[in-house]
Amino acid sequence: MASSGSTNKSSRRVYADFSPLVAKSKASSKIVEPAGFDLKAALGRADALAGTQTRNDEADTALRTKKAWEVAVSPGKSLPMQAFMAWMSGTSVSIFSILITGMILMSPLRAIMSVQQTFAGLERAAKGTRLDLTMQKAAFVAINLAGILFGVYRLSIMGLLPTTSSDWLAFLPPKEYMEYSA
């Protein structure tokens, strides 16, 4: 009986012998290229792939710029709906018209406050560079300011803004009379 620690070489089964494929030294190993393989063509393909990556980076930048413009003008698409809702609510001072006007004012204010978060995902470009989206951000803010101006105009139509001199009578000193009749 053989001990469990020793093994018999003849009892091991060898399924495939890869020893001739292992090179003894680098000088003695010469790997033969497969039939139909052209090293120069393969290297040219690698250069073409590097050029493709540059084109992909340019396409990604163009796509991000286009998407940034879509995000920048998206608040303008809601302005006609807000105008229709304001028209439907009327110009009287009621809870519904005040809520509609508050929504018209608050949604652009929230959008202006979160302009950096809105464009944060689009600023990242290839190779760690940042895409310059200053014009898109300016257009986004300008369109939202137009929404705020519409809300202020709506408040003026409803008579909730102090625009006439009679709105400021509480701040005028009382008129002093020169003489009194008895």
Secondary structure, 3 states (H helix, E strand, C coil): CCCCCCCCHHHCCCCCCCHHHCCCCCCCCCCCCCCCCCHHHHHHHHHHHHHHHHHHHHHHHHHHHHHHHHHHHHHHHHHHHHHHHHHHHCCCCCHHHHHHHHHHHHHHHHHHHCHHHHHHHHHECHHHCECCCHHHHHHHHHHHHHHHHHHHHHHHHHCCCCCCHHHHHHHCCCCCCCCCCC
